[in-house]
């Protein structure tokens, strides 16, 4: 499957009805005709619940049936989380790239030698902005649905019904509780290559928590070949850097077969999906938070 060109500008249009979103896009294309052309579009949906009203994080599930975004950041209420989302050129305290073969329990982990360098400067005008990552991917739901429940839970690292970590009780009240492996890394009830453990290793005495990002997932359903539907996820993430957060998580953790220990394997969920569109973008800060058109742009000249 071909991956769409990332384009220069990302436009996220959210509405309660697809007609409204389509109309907004049409007006943008009309107004900027000759100056902007659409490279690709991906449509997503709010995560579904049979209850009327907005879907809460406690109810949100991806198309694979598991809770989505369980351990997300809360930048609106937590200043430490806010610090991980918004750029501060005067305080670039980013975690360094670990050396290949950094000591750990059980041998390793080992990291790719060509990780992107950690940023050392940021222009003043990006202060208060954030970096956006967009990744739309499709998953082979036929093979996923055919997998036994226990295998699905081991790949994710959580119970499907409650959303709690596999090393805790299968209890909805524990959905957001810290997993036991956070304080006992030798506990492998949550498999070392599970998505939960690869994406959020929680190793004591490390910079792991400084690599988290604020994210949102939108299930996507699109026509596929031979009259079939393709199903997947539009991942949207916001972070103060791309290299030390999304890229490091992807290359240093998820796709790294030697993390968190040598021979742990690649995240099995990434082996099930295929990226179809995405890119990296800068979201400028606003001069006035109540006026979304007042972006702080780079100085002319």
C-alpha positions in Angstrom: 0.0 0.0 0.0 1.4 3.4 -0.9 1.9 6.1 1.7 0.5 9.5 0.8 2.7 12.5 0.6 2.8 14.3 3.9 2.2 17.8 2.5 3.2 21.1 4.0 0.1 22.0 6.1 -2.1 19.8 8.3 -5.7 20.8 8.6 -7.8 19.0 11.3 -11.5 19.6 10.9 -13.8 18.4 13.7 -17.6 18.5 13.6 -20.6 16.5 14.8 -21.5 15.8 11.2 -19.5 14.8 8.1 -21.4 17.4 6.0 -20.0 20.2 8.2 -16.5 18.9 7.9 -16.8 18.5 4.1 -18.2 22.0 3.8 -15.3 23.5 5.8 -12.8 21.7 3.6 -14.6 22.8 0.4 -14.5 26.5 1.6 -10.8 26.3 2.4 -10.1 24.8 -1.0 -12.2 27.5 -2.7 -10.8 30.4 -0.8 -7.2 29.3 -1.2 -7.5 28.1 -4.8 -4.2 28.3 -6.6 -2.3 28.7 -3.3 -3.2 25.4 -1.6 -4.2 22.0 -2.9 -5.3 19.0 -1.0 -2.7 16.2 -1.0 -4.6 13.6 1.0 -7.6 13.3 3.3 -8.4 10.8 6.0 -11.7 10.6 7.8 -12.0 9.5 11.4 -14.8 9.1 13.9 -15.3 9.8 17.5 -14.8 6.6 19.6 -18.2 5.0 19.9 -20.4 4.4 22.9 -24.1 3.5 23.0 -24.7 6.1 25.7 -25.8 9.5 24.4 -23.3 12.4 24.7 -19.5 12.7 24.5 -17.4 9.6 24.8 -15.4 9.7 28.0 -11.9 8.3 28.3 -13.2 5.5 30.5 -15.4 4.3 27.6 -13.2 5.0 24.6 -12.2 2.0 22.6 -10.2 1.4 19.4 -11.7 -0.7 16.6 -9.6 -3.7 18.0 -11.9 -3.5 21.1 -9.4 -2.2 23.7 -9.5 1.0 25.7 -7.6 3.7 23.9 -5.4 6.5 25.4 -5.5 5.1 29.0 -2.3 6.6 30.3 -2.6 9.9 28.4 -1.1 13.3 29.6 -3.3 15.9 31.2 -1.7 19.2 30.2 -4.7 21.3 31.2 -4.4 20.3 34.9 -0.9 19.0 35.4 2.0 21.4 34.9 4.6 18.6 34.5 2.4 17.2 31.6 2.0 20.7 30.1 5.8 21.0 30.1 6.0 17.9 27.9 3.6 19.3 25.3 4.6 22.9 24.7 7.9 24.3 23.5 9.9 26.5 25.8 13.1 27.8 24.1 14.4 29.0 27.4 14.2 25.6 29.1 15.4 22.8 26.7 15.8 20.1 29.3 15.3 17.2 26.9 16.4 13.6 27.8 19.6 12.6 26.0 19.9 9.7 23.6 21.1 6.7 25.5 24.3 5.0 24.4 23.9 1.7 22.5 24.1 -1.2 25.0 22.9 0.8 28.0 23.0 -1.6 31.0 19.7 -3.1 32.1 18.3 -6.3 33.7 18.4 -9.4 31.6 20.9 -8.1 29.1 20.5 -4.8 27.3 18.6 -2.8 26.3 20.4 -1.7 23.1 19.4 1.3 21.0 19.8 2.2 17.3 23.0 4.2 16.7 21.4 6.6 14.3 18.7 8.2 16.5 17.9 11.8 15.6 20.0 14.3 17.6 18.4 16.0 20.6 17.5 19.6 19.8 19.9 22.2 21.3 18.1 25.4 20.3 14.6 26.7 19.4 13.7 30.1 17.9 11.9 32.4 20.3 8.8 32.7 18.1 7.9 29.0 18.6 7.5 29.5 22.3 4.2 28.1 23.5 3.7 26.1 20.3 3.9 22.4 19.9 4.9 19.7 17.4 2.2 17.7 15.8 2.6 14.1 14.6 -0.1 12.6 12.4 -0.1 8.9 11.5 -3.0 7.1 9.8 -2.7 3.3 9.6 -4.9 0.3 8.7 -4.9 -3.0 10.6 -5.7 -6.4 9.4 -8.9 -6.9 11.5 -9.6 -10.4 10.0 -6.4 -11.9 11.6 -6.9 -9.8 14.7 -10.5 -11.0 15.3 -9.3 -14.6 14.7 -6.7 -14.3 17.5 -7.7 -15.8 20.9 -8.6 -13.3 23.6 -5.5 -14.2 25.7 -3.2 -13.5 22.7 -4.8 -10.1 22.1 -4.4 -9.2 25.8 -0.8 -10.2 25.8 -0.1 -8.1 22.7 -1.7 -5.1 24.2 -0.6 -5.7 27.8 -4.0 -5.0 29.3 -7.3 -6.8 30.0 -9.7 -6.2 27.2 -12.8 -5.8 29.4 -11.5 -3.6 32.2 -8.4 -2.0 30.6 -6.3 -2.7 33.7 -2.7 -3.9 33.4 -2.3 -7.7 33.1 -0.2 -7.7 36.3 -3.2 -6.3 38.3 -6.8 -7.6 38.8 -9.2 -7.5 35.9 -11.1 -4.6 37.5 -12.4 -1.4 35.8 -11.4 0.5 38.9 -7.8 -0.3 38.2 -7.9 0.9 34.6 -5.6 3.9 35.3 -3.6 2.3 38.1 0.1 2.0 37.9 1.2 -1.5 36.7 3.2 -3.7 39.0 6.1 -3.7 36.5 6.6 0.0 37.2 8.3 -0.9 40.5 9.3 -4.4 39.6 10.8 -4.5 36.1 11.5 -8.3 36.5 7.8 -9.0 36.6 6.9 -10.1 33.1 3.2 -10.8 33.6 2.9 -7.9 31.2 5.1 -9.3 28.3 8.2 -7.4 27.6 7.1 -6.8 23.9 3.5 -5.9 24.7 2.4 -2.5 23.4 1.8 -1.2 26.9 5.3 -2.0 28.0 7.0 -1.0 24.8 5.2 2.4 24.6 5.4 3.2 28.4 8.2 1.1 30.0 8.2 3.1 33.3 11.7 2.1 34.2 12.8 3.5 37.6 15.8 5.9 37.5 15.4 6.7 33.8 14.1 9.5 31.6 11.2 7.3 30.4 8.5 9.7 31.7 10.1 12.6 29.9 9.3 10.9 26.6 5.5 10.8 26.9 3.3 12.8 24.6 -0.3 14.1 24.5 -2.2 12.0 22.0 -5.6 11.3 20.6 -6.8 8.4 18.4 -9.7 8.5 15.9 -10.9 5.2 14.5 -11.0 5.3 10.7 -13.0 3.1 8.3 -12.5 3.4 4.6 -13.4 1.6 1.4 -10.7 -1.0 0.4 -10.0 -3.3 -2.5 -12.5 -5.9 -3.7 -15.4 -4.1 -2.0 -14.0 -4.6 1.5 -13.7 -2.1 4.3 -10.3 -1.2 5.7 -10.2 -0.3 9.4 -7.6 1.4 11.5 -6.6 4.4 13.5 -5.7 8.1 13.0 -3.0 8.8 15.6 -2.5 12.5 16.5 0.2 13.4 19.0 1.4 16.7 20.5 4.9 17.1 22.1 7.6 19.7 22.8 9.9 17.8 20.4 9.5 15.2 17.8 12.9 13.5 18.1 12.9 12.9 21.9 9.3 11.8 22.1 7.4 10.4 19.1 10.4 9.4 17.1 12.3 8.0 20.1 9.3 6.0 21.2 8.8 4.6 17.7 12.4 3.8 16.9 14.0 3.4 20.3 11.2 1.4 21.9 8.3 0.1 19.7 10.3 -1.0 16.7 13.5 -1.9 18.6 13.8 -5.7 19.1 16.3 -5.1 21.9 14.1 -3.0 24.2 13.5 -3.2 27.1 15.9 -6.1 27.0 18.0 -7.8 24.3 15.7 -10.0 22.2 12.4 -8.7 23.6 11.0 -8.3 20.1 9.1 -5.6 18.2 5.8 -4.3 19.3 3.3 -6.9 17.9 0.6 -4.2 17.2 3.0 -2.4 14.8 3.5 -5.7 12.9 -0.2 -5.8 12.3 -0.8 -2.3 10.9 0.2 -0.5 7.7 0.8 3.3 7.6 -1.1 5.1 4.8 -0.6 8.8 5.6 1.0 11.1 8.1 3.6 13.7 8.8 5.3 16.0 11.2 4.1 19.6 11.7 4.6 22.7 13.9 1.5 24.1 15.6 2.3 27.8 16.4 1.2 29.4 19.6 -1.7 31.8 19.7 -1.3 35.5 20.6 -4.8 35.4 21.9 -6.1 32.0 23.2 -9.7 33.0 22.4 -8.9 33.9 18.8 -7.7 30.8 17.0 -6.6 32.8 13.9 -3.9 34.7 15.8 -1.0 32.4 15.2 2.4 33.5 16.2 4.3 33.3 13.0 8.1 33.7 12.3 9.3 37.3 11.7 9.6 38.5 8.1 13.1 39.0 6.6 
